[in-house]
Amino acid sequence: MSEQLLLVGRKEYVALADWGIRRIRAKVDTGARSSALDVLGYDLWEAEGEGLRARLRLALNRNRPDRYRIVEVPVLRMVAVRNSGGGCEQRPLIEATIRLGPVIRRILLTVTDRASMRYRMILGRQALRGQFVVDVSKKYVQGS
């Protein structure tokens, strides 16, 4: 293999620089195909000439629900996702630029309310493919 893969742990901090978010705790989940981002809620609308768009309310701190950031993004499409409870739900699919350690890349994310979950973001196999190797015995290998 000509490219060196970056080692990551089962938990890492991820930046969403396009949105001014320096770090979100993420669970690196090789059992999940897709990635998911926690939102307090979202609104969808059709923008003339632009297609479907979403206004996301991103929780900066789950202990302070009054502190959130609003981000408007294009929605690629709505997708059916089987959640961790086994139920199927329709979610908006968006694209975002993440930074994990020195790697910056565009990934696909679904958005959903993950308030009952421990991690605000799940990084699935599609986001990890080709650049990362996961050591599940470690966490926060890439620091903050």
Secondary structure, DSSP 8 states (H G I E B T S, - for coil): --S--EEEESEEEEEEGGGTEEEEEEEE-TT-SSEEEE-SEEEEEEETTTEEEEEEEEES-TT-TT-EEEEEEE--EEEEEE-TTS-EEEEEEEEEEEEETTEEEEEEEEEE--TTSS-SEEE-HHHHTTTEEEETT---TT--
